[in-house]
Amino acid sequence: VRLVESGGGLVQPGGSLSVSCGASGINFSINRMSWYRQAPGQQRELVATIANDRSTNYADSVKGRFTISRENANNTVYLQMNSLKPEDTAVYYCNARPPGILNGYWGQGTQVTVSS
């Protein structure tokens, strides 16, 4: 199983950024896909989840600003981040959780920095 995140970088406050995660070695379409983030000195937190029926859930801190989506045809999940704030700065991790598996699989993370 391999999850590879890409698209992180430096963006100014109020800007937008999109990160993506390509998966291999799994039956992507049946997995619950999630984005987590971890800021320095803080615990990893759930940002957004999209189920295999494409239903979504978001952390309160990103509702209305972030959008998670998936494209099963190319085994990819996306996170579109708008109106970014400095507190969104973190390493963003992709997670794939097959049915019945508690923790699932993780990518290596991609750094997102929001700063002027």
C-alpha positions, 0 to 999 in steps of 0.5 A: 500500500502506498499513499503519496501526498503532493501539492503543499507549499507556502501561501499567503494568508487568505490564499488558496492551495490544493493538495492531493493524495494518490493511492496504490495497492488498495481497492481505493473506491471502498476506502474512507479517505481522510486528510489529517494535519499536525502542527509543531508541538500539537497532536494530529487532528482530523481535517476532512473525511469522504466516504465511499458514498462521497458523503463528507465531514469536516472539522469545525475549524475548516468548514466553509473553507476546505473541500475534500473530493475524490476521483476513484478512476485515478485513485486520488483524493483532493483537499482544496483549501481556501481562505487559508489562515496562519493556523492552518500551517501544518503537515497534511497527511492522507489516510485510507481506511478500508472497511473494518480496519481501525487505523488504515494507511498513511502517507508521508505528509506534505507541508503547508505553510501559511505566512506573509 
